[in-house]
Amino acid sequence: MDTGLNIVVVEDHDALREVTVEALCGLGHHAVGVDCAEALDDEIGALPIDLLVVDLNLPGEDGISLARRLRAAQPEIGIIMVTARNQINEKLSGYDSGADLYLTKPTSVEELGAAIQALARRMKCHQQERPAFLLNLGALFLQGPQDRVSLSAHEAAMLSVLARAPGHRLESWQLIELSGKAETDFSKSTLEVQIVRLRKKLVQVGALNQPIKAVRGLGYQLCIKVIVE
């Protein structure tokens, strides 16, 4: 493996979480562990996540709800469920909520490592197949697989900071700061109008679905890879 993945293990059993994280780090990944979905939200803002290893029986928000929420917010993230729930209806629910793989406990670290490696190969192939989007800050244009469009300086700045931000997401106030105005002088509805215009330009050059998604209670997330030069 040339490069490791950024992995978060969501497991409320302290000893199991620590052993899993240590094993994944030993395999060359960058792994951290949290004990609940709420703690994961803090981790998402700290680093981009490639893959989530999640237990289903969690305090607070359960693993099914968490997987469904993350799959909607980050379509390209890898999700592996590791759980004691082994009934067929439970497995189907797991896959329906967004899991790539569903492993039943007890699961050895060797099996989990092999599953992650197999999923990583599929994720890498998928990423290589995706069309590239190029943002030229000097000439203020966006080049995609279908077209090329001009951007305003503010649109280019917003796209640039989203492309470079951890997890490709920023809070609304951070995007508002780019305007050079105070939040009281620049409403969130005005920001939404600018995001809508930028989305339309991304779709025009070849992006699918919603290339920029609203993150409830936070701000916005860029869901495609944009190369900034």
Secondary structure, DSSP 8 states (H G I E B T S, - for coil): --S--EEEEE-S-HHHHHHHHHHHHHTT-EEEEESSHHHHHHHHTTS--SEEEE-SS-SSS-HHHHHHHHHHH-TT-EEEEEES---HHHHHHHHHTT-SEEEESS--HHHHHHHHHHHHHHHHHHHHHS--EEEETTTTEEE-SS-EEE--HHHHHHHHHHHHSGGGEEEHHHHHHTTTS-GGGS-HHHHHHHHHHHHHHHHHTT--S-SEEEETTTEEEE-S-EEE-
